[in-house]
Amino acid sequence: MASQTIYEYLLSKQASGEIKVLFALGVPCCYRFYLEIYSYHLSHLQLSQFELAIALNTSKRTVFRALHTLSQTIEY
């Protein structure tokens, strides 16, 4: 059984152009910003969630939700 994170799954859908379909089918639109947050996090691993929130002009809660949500694994 293979697995990947939600972040990896959404990136693959974004690369193939299918992400628009996912949003049309009900994936929350906030996931677009979550992708941006997670990407920034991966390129700045030394930053705390508070520092990420400041850099991205958002709340710590949003950063936490993005990192928590997109780091979950999907088994298929």
KEBADREN-658168 format. One record per residue: residue number from 1; x, z, y of N, C-alpha, C in turn; residue in one letter. Coordinates in steps of 0.001 Angstrom, whole numbers, plus 500000, padded with zeros to 6 digits. Example, Ala and Ser with C-alpha at 12.3 -4.5 7.8 and 13.67 -1.06 7.14 Angstrom:
2
@i=1	n.px=513190	n.pz=507800	n.py=494310	ca.px=512300	ca.pz=507800	ca.py=495500	c.px=513200	c.pz=507800	c.py=496700	aa=A
@i=2	n.px=512850	n.pz=507080	n.py=497750	ca.px=513670	ca.pz=507140	ca.py=498940	c.px=512900	c.pz=507870	c.py=500030	aa=S
# end
This chain:
76
@i=1	n.px=500849	n.pz=500000	n.py=498823	ca.px=500000	ca.pz=500000	ca.py=500000	c.px=500900	c.pz=500000	c.py=501247	aa=M
@i=2	n.px=500654	n.pz=499107	n.py=502166	ca.px=501444	ca.pz=498997	ca.py=503387	c.px=500811	c.pz=499826	c.py=504499	aa=A
@i=3	n.px=501639	n.pz=500175	n.py=505477	ca.px=501105	ca.pz=500909	ca.py=506626	c.px=501888	c.pz=500523	c.py=507874	aa=S
@i=4	n.px=501249	n.pz=500704	n.py=509003	ca.px=501869	ca.pz=500482	ca.py=510303	c.px=501138	c.pz=501351	c.py=511307	aa=Q
@i=5	n.px=501753	n.pz=501540	n.py=512460	ca.px=501093	ca.pz=502345	ca.py=513486	c.px=500049	c.pz=501501	c.py=514205	aa=T
@i=6	n.px=499159	n.pz=502171	n.py=514880	ca.px=498153	ca.pz=501455	ca.py=515677	c.px=498856	c.pz=500630	c.py=516746	aa=I
@i=7	n.px=499937	n.pz=501170	n.py=517309	ca.px=500714	ca.pz=500440	ca.py=518319	c.px=501226	c.pz=499119	c.py=517740	aa=Y
@i=8	n.px=501830	n.pz=499158	n.py=516558	ca.px=502352	ca.pz=497948	ca.py=515932	c.px=501235	c.pz=496958	c.py=515631	aa=E
@i=9	n.px=500100	n.pz=497477	n.py=515178	ca.px=498955	ca.pz=496620	ca.py=514877	c.px=498460	c.pz=495908	c.py=516140	aa=Y
@i=10	n.px=498291	n.pz=496662	n.py=517218	ca.px=497805	ca.pz=496058	ca.py=518462	c.px=498812	c.pz=495069	c.py=519030	aa=L
@i=11	n.px=500102	n.pz=495362	n.py=518903	ca.px=501123	ca.pz=494415	ca.py=519363	c.px=501047	c.pz=493106	c.py=518583	aa=L
@i=12	n.px=500832	n.pz=493193	n.py=517274	ca.px=500730	ca.pz=491971	ca.py=516476	c.px=499491	c.pz=491169	c.py=516875	aa=S
@i=13	n.px=498399	n.pz=491854	n.py=517169	ca.px=497182	ca.pz=491171	ca.py=517607	c.px=497362	c.pz=490560	c.py=518993	aa=K
@i=14	n.px=498120	n.pz=491247	n.py=519845	ca.px=498395	ca.pz=490732	ca.py=521181	c.px=499253	c.pz=489466	c.py=521082	aa=Q
@i=15	n.px=500247	n.pz=489478	n.py=520207	ca.px=501138	ca.pz=488327	ca.py=520040	c.px=500390	c.pz=487115	c.py=519486	aa=A
@i=16	n.px=499405	n.pz=487360	n.py=518634	ca.px=498653	ca.pz=486252	ca.py=518043	c.px=497462	c.pz=485822	c.py=518898	aa=S
@i=17	n.px=497188	n.pz=486565	n.py=519969	ca.px=496070	ca.pz=486221	ca.py=520842	c.px=494732	c.pz=486769	c.py=520389	aa=G
@i=18	n.px=494730	n.pz=487546	n.py=519329	ca.px=493485	ca.pz=488089	ca.py=518780	c.px=493023	c.pz=489372	c.py=519466	aa=E
@i=19	n.px=493825	n.pz=489918	n.py=520350	ca.px=493478	ca.pz=491211	ca.py=520949	c.px=492210	c.pz=491106	c.py=521798	aa=I
@i=20	n.px=491970	n.pz=489946	n.py=522397	ca.px=490756	ca.pz=489753	ca.py=523197	c.px=489509	c.pz=489918	c.py=522327	aa=K
@i=21	n.px=489605	n.pz=489451	n.py=521109	ca.px=488483	ca.pz=489579	ca.py=520174	c.px=488237	c.pz=491051	c.py=519851	aa=V
@i=22	n.px=489314	n.pz=491802	n.py=519639	ca.px=489176	ca.pz=493226	ca.py=519337	c.px=488475	c.pz=493961	c.py=520481	aa=L
@i=23	n.px=488868	n.pz=493657	n.py=521713	ca.px=488225	ca.pz=494304	ca.py=522862	c.px=486772	c.pz=493878	c.py=522981	aa=F
@i=24	n.px=486492	n.pz=492634	n.py=522667	ca.px=485104	ca.pz=492152	ca.py=522704	c.px=484254	c.pz=492835	c.py=521635	aa=A
@i=25	n.px=484879	n.pz=493230	n.py=520537	ca.px=484160	ca.pz=493884	ca.py=519449	c.px=484059	c.pz=495398	c.py=519612	aa=L
@i=26	n.px=484653	n.pz=495933	n.py=520667	ca.px=484445	ca.pz=497346	ca.py=520939	c.px=485654	c.pz=498243	c.py=520961	aa=G
@i=27	n.px=486864	n.pz=497709	n.py=520790	ca.px=488048	ca.pz=498551	ca.py=520954	c.px=488079	c.pz=498980	c.py=522424	aa=V
@i=28	n.px=488252	n.pz=500269	n.py=522694	ca.px=488211	ca.pz=500739	ca.py=524085	c.px=489223	c.pz=500018	c.py=524977	aa=P
@i=29	n.px=488786	n.pz=499659	n.py=526155	ca.px=489646	ca.pz=498943	ca.py=527103	c.px=490841	c.pz=499779	c.py=527562	aa=C
@i=30	n.px=490729	n.pz=501099	n.py=527447	ca.px=491843	ca.pz=501954	ca.py=527845	c.px=493062	c.pz=501719	c.py=526963	aa=C
@i=31	n.px=492887	n.pz=501091	n.py=525805	ca.px=494015	ca.pz=500818	ca.py=524908	c.px=495000	c.pz=499839	c.py=525544	aa=Y
@i=32	n.px=494545	n.pz=499026	n.py=526481	ca.px=495470	ca.pz=498140	ca.py=527202	c.px=496510	c.pz=498983	c.py=527944	aa=R
@i=33	n.px=496043	n.pz=500019	n.py=528631	ca.px=496955	ca.pz=500909	ca.py=529356	c.px=497763	c.pz=501743	c.py=528367	aa=F
@i=34	n.px=497152	n.pz=502134	n.py=527253	ca.px=497869	ca.pz=502884	ca.py=526222	c.px=499059	c.pz=502079	c.py=525706	aa=Y
@i=35	n.px=498891	n.pz=500772	n.py=525543	ca.px=499999	ca.pz=499918	ca.py=525105	c.px=501144	c.pz=499943	c.py=526116	aa=L
@i=36	n.px=500793	n.pz=499916	n.py=527379	ca.px=501804	ca.pz=499970	ca.py=528436	c.px=502539	c.pz=501311	c.py=528408	aa=E
@i=37	n.px=501795	n.pz=502389	n.py=528258	ca.px=502388	ca.pz=503730	ca.py=528204	c.px=503320	c.pz=503847	c.py=527007	aa=I
@i=38	n.px=502862	n.pz=503418	n.py=525836	ca.px=503666	ca.pz=503557	ca.py=524619	c.px=504927	c.pz=502705	c.py=524705	aa=Y
@i=39	n.px=504805	n.pz=501511	n.py=525244	ca.px=505959	ca.pz=500634	ca.py=525415	c.px=506991	c.pz=501276	c.py=526342	aa=S
@i=40	n.px=506521	n.pz=501832	n.py=527440	ca.px=507422	ca.pz=502505	ca.py=528383	c.px=508076	c.pz=503706	c.py=527708	aa=Y
@i=41	n.px=507305	n.pz=504447	n.py=526928	ca.px=507825	ca.pz=505597	ca.py=526201	c.px=508960	c.pz=505171	c.py=525262	aa=H
@i=42	n.px=508761	n.pz=504080	n.py=524539	ca.px=509777	ca.pz=503624	ca.py=523595	c.px=511067	c.pz=503188	c.py=524288	aa=L
@i=43	n.px=510962	n.pz=502705	n.py=525501	ca.px=512161	ca.pz=502289	ca.py=526229	c.px=512785	c.pz=503423	c.py=527036	aa=S
@i=44	n.px=512104	n.pz=504563	n.py=527102	ca.px=512606	ca.pz=505737	ca.py=527832	c.px=512356	c.pz=507006	c.py=527010	aa=H
@i=45	n.px=512920	n.pz=507044	n.py=525825	ca.px=512658	ca.pz=508145	ca.py=524896	c.px=513098	c.pz=509515	c.py=525421	aa=L
@i=46	n.px=514018	n.pz=509529	n.py=526369	ca.px=514522	ca.pz=510800	ca.py=526890	c.px=513535	c.pz=511471	c.py=527852	aa=Q
@i=47	n.px=512535	n.pz=510755	n.py=528330	ca.px=511587	ca.pz=511315	ca.py=529290	c.px=510534	c.pz=512175	c.py=528605	aa=L
@i=48	n.px=510155	n.pz=513249	n.py=529268	ca.px=509060	ca.pz=514086	ca.py=528770	c.px=507729	c.pz=513401	c.py=529088	aa=S
@i=49	n.px=506668	n.pz=513931	n.py=528515	ca.px=505346	ca.pz=513376	ca.py=528807	c.px=505008	c.pz=513538	c.py=530290	aa=Q
@i=50	n.px=505438	n.pz=514625	n.py=530881	ca.px=505208	ca.pz=514849	ca.py=532308	c.px=505928	c.pz=513786	c.py=533133	aa=F
@i=51	n.px=507183	n.pz=513505	n.py=532778	ca.px=507951	ca.pz=512492	ca.py=533502	c.px=507360	c.pz=511095	c.py=533299	aa=E
@i=52	n.px=506863	n.pz=510833	n.py=532107	ca.px=506184	ca.pz=509554	ca.py=531859	c.px=504945	c.pz=509423	c.py=532743	aa=L
@i=53	n.px=504197	n.pz=510509	n.py=532834	ca.px=502982	ca.pz=510498	ca.py=533657	c.px=503314	c.pz=510188	c.py=535111	aa=A
@i=54	n.px=504369	n.pz=510790	n.py=535611	ca.px=504785	ca.pz=510538	ca.py=536998	c.px=505210	c.pz=509077	c.py=537165	aa=I
@i=55	n.px=506034	n.pz=508593	n.py=536236	ca.px=506543	ca.pz=507218	ca.py=536333	c.px=505424	c.pz=506183	c.py=536258	aa=A
@i=56	n.px=504376	n.pz=506489	n.py=535494	ca.px=503284	ca.pz=505537	ca.py=535300	c.px=502070	c.pz=505833	c.py=536173	aa=L
@i=57	n.px=502219	n.pz=506829	n.py=537036	ca.px=501155	ca.pz=507190	ca.py=537971	c.px=499830	c.pz=507483	c.py=537260	aa=N
@i=58	n.px=499913	n.pz=508362	n.py=536267	ca.px=498729	ca.pz=508754	ca.py=535511	c.px=498831	c.pz=510243	c.py=535184	aa=T
@i=59	n.px=497902	n.pz=510744	n.py=534415	ca.px=497906	ca.pz=512172	ca.py=534076	c.px=498668	c.pz=512423	c.py=532772	aa=S
@i=60	n.px=499103	n.pz=513671	n.py=532599	ca.px=499759	ca.pz=514057	ca.py=531352	c.px=498795	c.pz=513901	c.py=530181	aa=K
@i=61	n.px=497530	n.pz=514170	n.py=530431	ca.px=496514	ca.pz=514051	ca.py=529384	c.px=496409	c.pz=512610	c.py=528872	aa=R
@i=62	n.px=496432	n.pz=511648	n.py=529790	ca.px=496370	ca.pz=510244	ca.py=529400	c.px=497605	c.pz=509852	c.py=528596	aa=T
@i=63	n.px=498772	n.pz=510321	n.py=529025	ca.px=500005	ca.pz=510034	ca.py=528290	c.px=499926	c.pz=510627	c.py=526890	aa=V
@i=64	n.px=499478	n.pz=511875	n.py=526790	ca.px=499350	ca.pz=512519	ca.py=525482	c.px=498403	c.pz=511730	c.py=524582	aa=F
@i=65	n.px=497256	n.pz=511351	n.py=525112	ca.px=496266	ca.pz=510602	ca.py=524322	c.px=496834	c.pz=509269	c.py=523847	aa=R
@i=66	n.px=497534	n.pz=508582	n.py=524736	ca.px=498116	ca.pz=507284	ca.py=524373	c.px=499141	c.pz=507445	c.py=523260	aa=A
@i=67	n.px=500056	n.pz=508383	n.py=523421	ca.px=501103	ca.pz=508577	ca.py=522420	c.px=500521	c.pz=509056	c.py=521093	aa=L
@i=68	n.px=499560	n.pz=509953	n.py=521163	ca.px=498941	ca.pz=510474	ca.py=519958	c.px=498145	c.pz=509390	c.py=519230	aa=H
@i=69	n.px=497355	n.pz=508646	n.py=519963	ca.px=496499	ca.pz=507619	ca.py=519366	c.px=497319	c.pz=506487	c.py=518761	aa=T
@i=70	n.px=498243	n.pz=505949	n.py=519525	ca.px=498968	ca.pz=504759	ca.py=519064	c.px=500033	c.pz=505067	c.py=518021	aa=L
@i=71	n.px=500405	n.pz=506318	n.py=517843	ca.px=501401	ca.pz=506668	ca.py=516831	c.px=500770	c.pz=506915	c.py=515456	aa=S
@i=72	n.px=499443	n.pz=506948	n.py=515401	ca.px=498775	ca.pz=507153	ca.py=514115	c.px=498974	c.pz=505934	c.py=513222	aa=Q
@i=73	n.px=499069	n.pz=506186	n.py=511925	ca.px=499307	ca.pz=505075	ca.py=510992	c.px=497995	c.pz=504561	c.py=510405	aa=T
@i=74	n.px=498018	n.pz=503268	n.py=510097	ca.px=496898	ca.pz=502589	ca.py=509464	c.px=497377	c.pz=502177	c.py=508079	aa=I
@i=75	n.px=496631	n.pz=502526	n.py=507070	ca.px=496957	ca.pz=502123	ca.py=505707	c.px=496061	c.pz=500948	c.py=505314	aa=E
@i=76	n.px=496642	n.pz=499926	n.py=504747	ca.px=495849	ca.pz=498770	ca.py=504317	c.px=496398	c.pz=498181	c.py=503043	aa=Y
# end
